[in-house]
Amino acid sequence: MTPALSTWSRNIAPSPTLAVDAKAKALKAAGKDVCGFGAGEPDFDTPQFVKDACAKALAEGQTKYAPTPGIPALRKAIAESYAARGFAGVTEANVVVSPGGKMSCYLAILATVSPGDEVVIPAPFWVSYPEMVKLAGGTPRVIAAEDTTGFKVTPDQLRAALTPRTRMVVLNSPSNPTGAVYTRAELEALVRLCVEAGVWILSDEIYEHLVYDGQTTCSPATFSPEAARLTITVSGYAKTYSMTGWRLGTLVAEKSLAAAVGDLQSQISSNATTFAQFGALAVHQHPDKAKAALAEMQVAFDRRRLMLWEGLNAIPGLSCYRSQGAFYLFPNIRAFGLSSADFAARLLEEELVAVVPGSAFGSEGYIRLSYATSDEVIRKGLERLARFCGKLSA
């Protein structure tokens, strides 16, 4: 008899976004003309100066173990960049570099959440937050926002969700999957409640540099000394510099928590890939090149955002909130009377358009489309989506 699998492996859900992307790629490999809107991955190449720095590190033999929290020069550069943005007293001792932003989030949760603890997660949420909480033995407590409120939760909702068992609140702005961006005043109101309750704040800021319509972002850790003590700021290089495959995430927290995260990482992955860290270091060493690379992507993403948003709202039965960050749109499909999973499955089968169902993000009645793809794919995908919706309405 084969022994049973663990509780963790039986209760975990596979990543639906990666599953959709894998299915779309399999269809493409089979010769199908798939319009893929599933993956949250920029279609640009990593900037050449970053690749050159990594290649140089490889040529110089930077292929051995690195210090668990990251190479010293990179941690120092990260600390300096956060200090310049208003993070008080941040040094390299507050910084941990991990194998991806996903790992940074998971380590933050592992370091703070124990079995029986609750973690408040606003929905729509990134698919991995609840699963990470469950892997730590915690309980996700979801509070929902809709397109009618700009996909933002209110202080009243958060206050009602906080209990004596609450250990952490997750904040993600700009948001995956909606592209919603909280204003400073909105974030301050939520953070104030977290400080009053004495709970950790996981601030996922991986899309912090991808904003539009004159929008700006801010970090809860800069609001007050109390907020700084309780906030774990996670970011990375994947989305901003099209470095998804490099697997480099960053975490900034008070020193004892950063040390605990480093200890956990030492037993899980040892360190992030050494030579990849030298590529990331180049981002800090060449700010002008980094800024130019980001600006090029922002212009393209903004154009595609508006093209896709206008196209979605032109389809009878669809309505779509105008996102101001990241590279996603999250249209409402409730008028068609299908579950988001059925809608997405039929759309892929009948029209070869890959989207992610809103149920994966804790929000039934929506689908997520990533506009980190070409203008041609967006135009073709809109034509197919309009035809599909027309058939549903006939």
N, C-alpha and C positions, 0 to 999 in steps of 0.2 A: 504494500500500500504506500502510495506517495504521501509524504507528510503535507499537512495543510500549509498554505501560504500565510504570511503574517497578517495581522489585523490591518497594518498600514497599507500593504499592497492590495488587500481586498477592498479597502474603503476609498482608495484614491481614484480619482477620475483622470483619464489621460487628457492632455491638452487638446481642446477642440480646435483651436486655431492652427496648431501644428498638423492636426489630422486633416483639416480642410486643405491646407497647403500641400500636404503629401498626396492627397487624392488628386488635386489639380495637376501637380507635377507628373503623377503617374499617367493621367490622361494625355497630357502633352507629350510624354515619352512614347505613348501609343499612337501619336500622330493626330490627336484631336486639337482643334483650334480653341483652346480654353481662354476665357477672359478671367484672369485671377485677381480677385479683390480680397483674398483671404489673409495673406501674410502681412504682418506689421514690420516690413523690412524695406528700407530705401532701395530703389533700383539703381542708384548711383554707385560707382566704384569708390572704394576707400581712397582718400586723397593721396596723391603720389608721394608727397613729402613724408607722410606717415609710413607708407610701405617702404620707402627708402631707409627710414630710421630703423625699422625692424630688420631689413635686410643687412644693414650695417652691423646691427647687434649680433645677428647670426654669424656674419663673417668674422666678427671679433670674438666669437666663442661664448656668447652670452646664452648658453644652453643648459646651465645647471640650475639646481634649486635656488630660488630667491628667498629672502626673508618672508615668513608667512604673511605679514600684513601688506607686503609690497616692497618694491625696490625703494630705497630711501629717497632718491632724487624725485621719483614720481609722487610719493606721499608728501614730500615737502612742497612740490609744485601745486598739488591739489589743495593742501592747507592754505597756501598763499592765495590761491584763486578764491577760496571761500572767505578768507579774511578780507579780501578786497571787496567782497559783496556784503559785508556787515556781520559776518560770523565772529563773535568776540572771542579772543583768546584761543583760537584754533591753531594747533600745531600738528606735526606729523603723527603725534601720539593719539590724535583723535581720528585718524584716517586708516581705513582698511580697504585694500584693493582685492577684489574677489573674482572668480571665474564667471563673470556676467552679472548684470543687474538682478537677474532672477535669483542667483545665489546670494547676493547681498541682502535682498528682501528675506529670503529664507533664513539666513543666519541671524538677521535682526530678530525675527520671530522666535527662532530656537533659543536665542539668548535671553528672551524676556517672558515667554509664554510657557506656563506649566500645565499639566493635565488639570482640567476643570476650569481653567481661566477662559474668559470670553474676550473676543476681539470684534470690535464694531467695524463693519465694512460697508461703506455706501455703495449702492448699486445704481446704475450699471458699474460693475467692477471688472478689473483685469482677472482673467480666468484663474490665475494661479493663487491669488490671495487666500480664498477659503481652503484650498487644498493644503497649502503650507501650514495654515493654522491647525488643520486636522492632523497633519503629520507631527505637529508639536504636542498633540494631545489636547489642544484647545477647542473651543466651540465658536464658530463664526456666528456673529449676530448681525444680520443684514438689515440695513435701512434703505428704502427705495426712493429714488427720484425719477421724475418723468420728464419728457421733452417740454411739457407745459411750464416747468420751472427751470428750464435750461439745464436739466440733469444735475442739479445741485441740491444737496440736502440742507435742511435748515437747522439752526440752533435748537429749535423745539424738538425736532426729530432726534437729534443727538442726545439731548438732555433726557428724553424718554427712554432711550436705548441704554444709557449708562446704568450699571448695577454695581453692587459691591464686588461682583466677580469680574468686572471689566478690567482688563490688563493693558489693552492697547486700542487705539483708534487709527485706522488707515486712512490717509488722505492722499489723493492722486490728482495733481493739477499741474499741467494739462492732463486731461483724462484719456486713458484707453478704456473703453472703446468710443467715447462720445466726442472727444475733442473739446469738452467744456473746460473753461479756465475760471477759477474762483478769483474774485477781486481780493485785494488786501483786506478790506473791511469784512468781507464774507469769511475769509480764513481766520481773521483775528477773533471773530465771534465764536467760531468752532474751537479754536485753540484755547481760548479763555476757559471754556467748559472743561477741556482736557486738563488744564493746569489746576483748576479748582478741584477736579476729581483725583488728581495725582496719578494720571495714567500715561503710559508711553504714547508717543505720536510717531507713527511710521509715515514719513513724508516722502512719497515716491515721486521724484522730480526728473525722471529719465527723459521727458519731453520738454524740459524747461526752456530750451532755446528755440523751439519750433512753435512760434505764435504769430498771429496775423491780425489784421484789422486794427493795428496800433496797440494791440493788447500787450501787457507786461505781466511778468510773473514775480512772485516773491516767496521767500522761504520762512516757514513758521519758526525756525531756529533763530531768526533775527528779531522776533517780536519782543522778547523780554528775556532776562536771565533765567527765569523759571521755565519759559518755553524752550530755551536753548538746552537746559538740563534734561528735559524730557523728550526732545525731538531726535529721532534717528533719520538722517537725511540720506536717501539713496539716489544715486544717479549713475552715469556711465558714459561711454563713448559710442555705443551701438547706434542709436538713432540720430544723434547730432552729426556724427562724422561717417555714417554708413559703415560701421565696424561691427555688425552683428555677429559675424563668425569669429571675431577676435576674442570674444567672451571676456570682457573687462568691465566689471562693475565697481562702483565706489560707494563707501559708507562713511559718514561722518557722524560721530556721537561723542558724548562725554567719555572721558578717558577710561574709566573702569568698564563701561559697556563695550567700548572699542576693543579693549584688551580681552574681554570675554568672547567677543566675536572672533578675534584672532585665535584664541585657544580652540574654539570650535572648528575653525577652518583648518587648523593644524592637524586635526584628526580626520577631516573629511576630504580635503583636496590638497593639503600642504600649502600651495600658493597658486596664484594665477600664473599663466605661462610667462616665463621670464622675458623672452625676446619680444613678445607682444607688448609688454609693459614699456619697452623702450619706444615702440611706435606711439603709444599713448603719450609718453613724455614729450614727444615732438610737438604735440598739439599745444602744450604749454610753452615750449621753447620758441615756437614760431606763431605767435598770436595773429599776425597779419595774414599768414597763409590759412590758418584755421578759420579766421573770420571770413575770408574770401570763399572758402569751400562751403561754409555754412550758408552764406548769402546766396550762392548759386542754387543750392537745394531749396532754400526758402522761397525764392522767386518761382521755381518750378512747382513746388508744392502748393503755393498760394493760387497759382493759375489753375492747377488741377482741382483744387478744393472748390473753387467757384464754378468751374465747368461741371463737376460732378454734382454739386449742390443744386445748381440751377436745373440740370438735367433731371435729377431725381424729383424735384418739386414740380416739374412739368409733366410727370407721369400721373395720370388720374388714379387716385387711390393711395398714392404715396405722399407722405409729408415728412420733411427733414429739417431738423434744427441746424442752424448755421454754426458749425464748430469754429472755434477761434484758436485751436492749438492741435498739436500732434499731427497725424495724417490719416484721420478717420472721419467718416460720417456714419450716423446711426439712425437711418430712416425708420419711421413708423409704418408698419405693414398691417395693422389690425383691421383695416377696411376689407381685407381679402378673406378673412375668416379662417385662415390657416395658422397652425402653430409655426413659429419661426423655424423649427427644425424641418417640418414638412415643406415649407416655402423654400428653404435653402436647398434641400435635397432635390426637389422637383426642378428648381432653377438650374442646378448643375446638370441634371439628367436631360432636361428638355432643351436647354439653351446654351449649355456649356459655360455658364457663368458661376464662378465660385465666390460665395460670400459666407460669413459666419453667422449662425443663428443667434439672436439676442439672448436666448435661454442660456447660452454658454456664459454670458456675462451677468446672469441673475436678473435679466429683464426680458420677459416674454413680450412678443408683439413688435419686435424690432429685428433688424439685421445690421451687421457691421460690414462696411466696405472700406478698404484701405485705398487711398489715392496715391500711395507710393508705387505708382506704376505709370506707364506711358500714356500720353494723350490719346494715342490710337486705341489702346485697350479701353480707356474710359469711353471714348465715342462709340466703339463697337459694343461694349458692355451695356451702355445706356440703350442702344437700339434693341438689343436682345431682351433687356429687362422690361422695356416698354411693351415689346411683343408678348412677353410672358404675362405681364400684368393685364394686358388687353384680353388674353385668353381666359384669365381667371374671372374677369368682369363680364365676359360675354354670356 
